[in-house]
Amino acid sequence: MRIRKLIFRSVLVCATACLTTAGCNEDKGNADNPYDKPHNPNNAIEVKSISPVSGGIGAKIVVTGSNFGNDKSKVQLFFNEKKSLIMNIQDNAIYALVPIQPGDFSTIKVVVDGKEAVLEGMQFQYFIRTAVTTVSGQVGVSVSLDGPALQATYTRPVMMAASDDGLVFVADDSGHKIRLLSTKDNVVTTVIDEMSSPWQIALTPDQNKLYIVERERSGRPILFYALSRNTNWMQREIYYDQKDAQGNFIAGDMPYAGLTCDENYVYMICQGGARLIRVHQETRKVEVIGQNFSMGDWNYLTWNRKDRKLYCASEEQARLYRFDPYHVPPGRTAPWLTYDDVEHIAGMSPGSVIEGNKLSIRTGLILGLASDNDGNVYLSDDGNSVIWKIDQELNGTVIAGRPGVRGYKDGDPKEAEFNRPYCVSATSDGLLYVADMQNRVIRCIAIQ
């Protein structure tokens, strides 16, 4: 995994250097270069061609046309809906890099100062590259030791959250720690020690704060902990439960296994789905916003930034649910949800793998889950030792692992083997990190 990233970064650096050099050479010959000129708002934009016509993430491409101008800050290049990184530009050419997964075939669109033009009669073909690699831990070694990523060890890695800048936070519950894997520095450190049962964790959408819930209720009235980027993830904050008008604790004395967050609130769901709590991140106000969901004993949450809903995995029911945490029913002035407001969208009962759509999907016991920027939801199937993808149309497919096979093997996702994976986390650059619990390692699925 690290070798692949280094290769890609080298390609990016080389591409940047080459294009920058080209731009410098053009600057020296500005007087003789008729294409080093600004965009003319009175004329139309034209897109004529793209070369090459196929490639994968980071491939260098040139889009030719007219009236692009010479200010790349005013220009956007899209592969379907994915924005490309523009390296250099002149009025008749855009030099750029292919973005991640724009689609099997992409329509090319250029936008300059609000005006747009599409390449007609030609599409770009995207090549997907996939691989599963081990990025941290030693297979079968059950102890919590920090150090270089592949020498460090985990007692029992369960929940996790990954950032776009290469940080992977891991709840090592039997080790009673929160561990931080830096894939850039290739090192694992402990950021919180001596916890009871660190469980589901979540990064805020801006990835500047991390929230951590303890599964057991022995620490109540503590609800959860927080770490911040501005303190280098080392200073712990505590969020406490509060009392209602009758003097009773609002969250109450019960296990809370599920936790996630959006820009404003942290959401927690208790054992059995009997109570859904939200806590304002700034004011720290605690509120009950739902109850009596009847979704099984253990539930896990993710917030989907595409549709802005909460998705809930029911472990023993092997079902996926979703609901709107901002739903305000008639007669109320604040959000409130009951079982009738919960949508059962996938799975019926645990068993061997059946791929399909909506309720025709069958998984094993599903545990930690995650969503990406495109609205896809990923599930860790403990029972079948595979990783699922549920797309926006609620089609469910296994993207990694061999259904029903518990083992350890890196390589092609369809041939890779996991041993009771507990959680998955998605980054915006197409990486999925997996807490491979029984193998005691952290895996990475690169689908690019």
C-alpha positions in Angstrom: 0.0 0.0 0.0 2.8 2.4 1.0 4.7 1.5 -2.2 1.6 2.2 -4.3 1.1 5.6 -2.7 4.8 6.5 -3.1 4.6 5.6 -6.8 1.5 7.7 -7.3 3.1 10.7 -5.4 6.2 10.3 -7.6 4.1 10.4 -10.7 2.2 13.5 -9.4 5.5 15.3 -8.6 6.9 14.4 -12.0 3.8 15.6 -13.7 3.8 18.8 -11.8 7.4 19.4 -12.5 7.0 18.7 -16.3 3.9 20.9 -16.6 5.4 23.7 -14.5 8.5 23.6 -16.7 6.3 23.8 -19.8 4.6 26.8 -18.3 7.9 28.4 -17.5 9.1 27.9 -21.0 5.9 29.4 -22.3 6.3 32.4 -20.0 9.8 33.1 -21.5 8.2 33.1 -24.9 5.0 35.0 -24.1 5.5 37.5 -26.9 5.6 34.7 -29.4 2.9 32.5 -27.9 -0.6 33.5 -29.3 -2.3 31.1 -26.8 -1.0 32.8 -23.6 -4.0 35.1 -23.3 -7.0 35.6 -21.0 -10.5 34.2 -21.5 -12.7 36.4 -23.7 -16.2 36.5 -22.0 -17.7 37.6 -25.3 -16.8 34.4 -27.1 -18.0 30.9 -26.6 -15.9 28.1 -25.1 -15.1 25.1 -27.3 -13.8 21.6 -26.2 -12.3 19.7 -29.1 -10.4 16.6 -27.8 -8.9 14.8 -24.9 -5.6 12.8 -25.0 -5.2 10.0 -24.0 -8.7 8.8 -24.1 -8.3 6.2 -21.3 -6.4 5.8 -18.0 -6.7 5.5 -14.2 -6.4 7.8 -11.3 -3.6 10.4 -11.6 -3.1 9.8 -15.4 -1.9 13.0 -17.2 -4.3 14.2 -19.8 -4.5 17.2 -22.2 -7.9 18.7 -23.1 -7.7 20.9 -26.2 -10.2 23.6 -27.3 -10.5 27.4 -27.4 -11.1 30.3 -25.2 -10.0 28.6 -21.9 -7.9 31.7 -21.0 -4.6 31.5 -19.1 -5.9 31.7 -15.4 -6.5 28.2 -14.0 -8.2 29.7 -10.9 -11.1 30.6 -13.2 -11.3 27.2 -14.9 -12.8 23.9 -13.8 -12.5 20.5 -15.6 -15.0 17.8 -14.9 -15.0 14.0 -15.6 -18.8 13.4 -15.2 -19.3 15.1 -11.8 -15.7 14.6 -10.6 -13.5 17.7 -10.6 -10.0 17.2 -12.0 -6.8 18.8 -10.7 -5.6 21.3 -13.3 -1.8 21.5 -13.4 -1.4 24.1 -16.2 -3.5 26.0 -18.8 -3.3 28.1 -21.8 -6.1 29.4 -24.1 -6.2 26.3 -26.2 -5.2 23.5 -23.8 -5.7 22.3 -20.2 -3.1 20.0 -18.6 -4.7 18.0 -15.8 -4.8 14.7 -13.8 -7.6 12.2 -14.0 -9.7 12.2 -10.7 -10.7 9.1 -8.8 -13.5 7.0 -10.2 -15.4 9.4 -12.4 -17.2 6.4 -13.9 -16.5 3.7 -16.4 -17.0 6.3 -19.1 -16.8 10.0 -18.5 -18.2 13.1 -20.3 -15.7 15.9 -20.3 -16.9 19.3 -19.4 -15.0 22.6 -19.1 -16.4 25.6 -17.1 -14.8 29.0 -17.3 -16.2 31.9 -15.3 -19.6 30.2 -15.2 -19.7 29.3 -18.9 -19.5 25.7 -19.8 -18.8 23.5 -22.8 -18.9 19.7 -23.3 -16.7 17.5 -25.4 -19.1 16.0 -28.0 -18.7 12.6 -29.6 -16.0 11.3 -27.3 -15.8 10.0 -23.7 -12.9 9.2 -21.4 -12.6 5.5 -20.3 -11.6 5.0 -16.7 -9.6 2.0 -15.7 -10.2 0.7 -12.1 -7.3 -0.7 -10.1 -8.1 -2.6 -6.9 -6.0 -4.2 -4.2 -6.1 -5.2 -0.6 -3.0 -4.7 1.5 -2.1 -4.8 5.2 -1.0 -1.4 6.5 -0.6 -2.1 10.2 -0.3 -4.8 12.8 1.0 -8.4 12.9 -1.3 -11.2 12.1 -2.4 -13.2 15.1 -0.4 -11.1 17.6 -2.8 -10.0 20.3 -1.1 -7.3 22.4 -1.2 -3.5 22.1 2.3 -2.1 21.2 3.1 1.1 19.4 5.8 1.6 16.8 6.4 1.3 13.1 3.1 0.5 11.4 3.8 -3.1 10.5 5.6 -3.9 13.7 2.9 -2.3 16.0 0.3 -4.7 17.3 -3.4 -4.6 18.3 -5.2 -6.6 21.1 -8.5 -6.4 19.3 -9.1 -3.7 16.7 -12.8 -3.1 16.4 -14.1 0.4 15.4 -12.3 3.0 13.3 -12.4 6.3 11.5 -10.0 7.4 8.7 -9.2 11.0 7.5 -8.3 12.1 4.0 -4.8 13.1 5.2 -3.8 9.5 6.1 -4.7 9.3 9.7 -6.6 6.2 10.9 -8.0 6.1 14.4 -8.6 2.6 15.8 -10.6 1.6 18.9 -8.5 -1.3 20.4 -11.2 -2.3 22.9 -9.5 -5.2 24.7 -6.3 -3.1 24.8 -8.4 -0.3 26.4 -6.9 2.3 24.0 -7.5 4.6 21.1 -4.6 4.1 18.6 -3.6 6.5 15.8 -2.1 5.0 12.6 -0.3 7.6 10.4 0.0 6.1 7.0 2.2 9.0 5.9 4.7 8.6 8.8 4.2 4.8 8.9 3.8 4.7 12.7 1.2 3.8 15.3 0.8 5.7 18.6 -1.6 5.6 21.5 -3.6 8.8 21.9 -6.0 7.6 24.8 -5.0 4.9 27.3 -6.8 3.2 30.2 -10.3 3.2 28.7 -12.9 0.7 29.7 -14.4 -0.4 26.3 -13.6 2.2 23.6 -16.2 1.6 20.9 -17.6 3.4 17.9 -15.7 6.6 16.8 -16.5 9.3 14.3 -14.7 12.2 12.6 -16.6 15.5 12.0 -17.2 16.3 8.3 -14.3 18.8 8.4 -12.1 16.1 10.0 -10.9 18.4 12.8 -12.6 16.6 15.7 -12.9 12.9 16.7 -15.7 11.6 19.0 -15.4 8.3 20.9 -18.1 6.4 22.9 -17.4 3.7 25.5 -19.7 0.7 25.0 -20.2 -0.1 28.7 -22.3 2.1 31.1 -19.8 2.0 34.0 -18.5 5.4 33.1 -21.9 7.2 33.1 -22.7 10.1 33.3 -19.8 10.4 30.8 -21.4 10.2 27.3 -18.3 10.3 25.1 -14.8 11.8 24.6 -13.4 14.1 22.0 -10.0 14.7 20.5 -9.1 17.7 18.3 -6.7 18.3 15.5 -5.7 21.7 17.0 -4.2 19.8 20.1 -2.6 17.2 17.8 -5.2 14.7 18.9 -3.6 14.3 22.3 -5.9 16.3 24.7 -9.1 14.6 25.8 -12.4 16.5 26.2 -15.3 14.9 28.1 -19.0 15.3 27.2 -21.4 14.6 30.1 -25.0 13.5 30.3 -27.4 16.1 31.6 -30.6 15.9 33.8 -34.1 16.6 32.7 -36.7 18.7 34.7 -37.5 15.7 36.9 -33.8 15.2 37.8 -33.3 12.1 35.7 -30.3 11.7 33.4 -31.4 12.2 29.8 -29.3 9.6 28.1 -29.6 7.3 31.1 -27.8 4.3 32.5 -27.6 2.0 29.4 -25.0 0.8 26.9 -24.5 3.0 23.8 -22.8 1.2 21.0 -23.6 3.5 18.1 -22.1 6.9 17.5 -21.7 9.2 14.6 -21.9 13.0 13.8 -22.7 15.7 11.3 -21.6 19.3 11.3 -23.7 20.2 14.3 -24.5 17.2 16.4 -23.2 13.9 17.8 -25.7 11.1 17.6 -25.8 8.1 19.9 -28.1 5.0 19.8 -28.4 2.8 22.8 -28.7 -1.0 23.1 -31.9 -2.2 21.5 -32.6 1.1 19.8 -34.7 2.2 22.7 -33.3 5.7 22.7 -31.6 8.0 20.1 -29.7 10.9 21.6 -28.2 14.0 20.0 -25.7 16.3 21.6 -24.9 19.7 20.2 -21.2 19.9 19.6 -20.8 23.5 20.7 -23.5 24.0 23.5 -23.3 20.3 24.6 -27.0 20.2 25.0 -28.3 16.6 25.4 -31.7 15.7 23.9 -33.7 12.5 23.2 -34.9 12.7 19.6 -36.2 9.1 19.1 -37.1 6.0 20.9 -38.5 2.4 20.6 -36.9 1.6 17.3 -36.8 -2.2 17.9 -33.7 -2.8 15.8 -32.1 -5.5 17.8 -29.6 -5.4 20.7 -26.5 -3.9 19.1 -26.7 -1.1 16.5 -24.0 1.0 14.8 -24.4 4.4 13.0 -23.0 6.4 10.1 -24.1 9.8 8.8 -24.4 10.0 5.0 -23.4 13.4 3.8 -25.1 12.8 0.4 -28.7 12.5 1.7 -28.0 13.8 5.2 -29.6 10.8 6.9 -28.4 8.4 9.5 -27.8 4.8 8.5 -28.0 2.1 11.2 -26.7 -1.4 11.0 -28.5 -4.0 13.3 -25.9 -6.6 14.2 -28.0 -9.7 14.9 -30.8 -8.8 12.6 -28.4 -8.3 9.6 -30.5 -5.4 8.5 -29.7 -1.9 7.4 -32.0 1.0 8.4 -32.0 4.7 7.7 -33.8 7.8 9.1 -33.8 11.5 9.1 -32.4 13.0 12.4 -34.0 16.4 11.5 -37.5 15.0 11.0 -40.1 17.2 12.9 -43.5 15.5 12.9 -46.8 17.4 13.0 -47.5 18.9 16.4 -43.9 19.1 17.4 -41.3 21.9 17.2 -38.2 19.7 17.5 -37.0 16.5 15.8 -38.7 13.3 17.0 -38.6 9.8 15.6 -40.4 6.6 16.3 -40.3 3.1 14.7 -42.7 4.4 12.0 -40.1 7.0 10.9 -37.4 4.3 10.4 -36.9 2.9 6.9 -35.8 -0.7 6.6 -33.7 -0.6 3.4 -31.6 -3.8 3.1 -31.3 -7.3 4.5 -33.8 -9.5 6.3 -32.0 -12.1 8.4 -28.4 -13.4 8.8 -27.1 -16.1 6.6 -24.8 -16.9 3.7 -24.1 -14.1 1.1 -26.9 -13.2 -1.4 -26.1 -10.1 -3.4 -29.1 -8.1 -4.8 -31.3 -5.1 -4.2 -32.9 -3.8 -1.0 -34.5 -6.6 1.1 -33.3 -9.4 -1.2 -29.8 -8.8 0.1 -28.6 -11.3 2.7 -25.5 -10.7 4.9 -24.1 -12.3 7.9 -23.9 -10.4 11.2 -23.1 -6.8 10.2 -21.1 -4.5 12.5 -19.3 -1.3 11.8 -20.3 0.7 8.7 -19.3 3.8 6.8 -20.4 6.1 4.0 -18.4 7.9 1.3 -18.9 11.3 -0.4 -21.0 9.7 -3.2 -23.5 8.3 -0.7 -22.4 4.7 -0.9 -22.5 2.7 2.4 -20.0 0.0 3.3 -20.7 -2.8 5.7 -18.4 -5.1 7.7 -19.9 -8.6 7.5 -18.6 -10.5 10.5 -20.5 -13.7 9.7 -19.2 -14.1 6.2 -15.9 -12.2 6.6 -16.5 -9.9 3.6 -17.0 -6.2 3.0 -20.2 -5.0 1.3 -21.0 -1.9 -0.8 -24.6 -0.6 -0.8 -25.0 2.0 -3.5 -27.6 4.8 -3.7 -30.0 2.6 -5.6 -29.6 0.1 -2.7 -27.8 -2.5 -4.7 -25.7 -4.7 -2.4 -22.5 -6.3 -3.7 -19.5 -7.9 -2.0 -16.4 -5.8 -2.9 -13.7 -7.7 -0.9 -13.3 -11.0 0.7 -14.3 -14.6 -0.1 -17.8 -15.2 1.3 -17.8 -17.7 4.2 -14.0 -18.1 4.2 -12.1 -16.9 7.2 -8.4 -16.4 6.6 -5.7 -13.9 5.8 -4.6 -13.0 2.3 -3.8 -9.7 0.6 -4.1 -9.0 -3.2 -7.1 -8.9 -5.5 -10.2 -7.9 -3.4 -12.2 -10.9 -4.7 -9.4 -13.3 -3.6 -8.4 -11.5 -0.4 -9.4 -13.1 2.9 -10.5 -11.5 6.2 -11.2 -13.0 9.6 -14.3 -11.4 11.1 -13.8 -7.8 10.0 -15.4 -5.5 12.5 -15.5 -2.1 10.9 -14.7 -0.2 7.8 -14.0 3.5 7.1 -14.0 5.4 3.8 -11.9 8.3 2.6 -12.7 10.7 -0.2 -9.8 9.5 -2.3 -11.3 6.0 -2.7 -9.5 4.1 0.1 -11.4 1.9 2.5 -9.7 0.9 5.8 -10.8 -2.3 7.6 -10.4 -3.3 11.2 -9.7 -7.0 10.6 -10.5 -8.0 14.1 -9.5 -11.7 14.4 -6.4 -11.2 12.3 -5.4 -8.3 14.6 -4.4 -6.1 11.7 -5.6 -3.0 9.7 -6.2 -3.6 6.0 -6.7 -1.1 3.2 -8.9 -1.7 0.1 -7.8 0.6 -2.7 -10.5 0.8 -5.4 -9.2 3.4 -7.8 
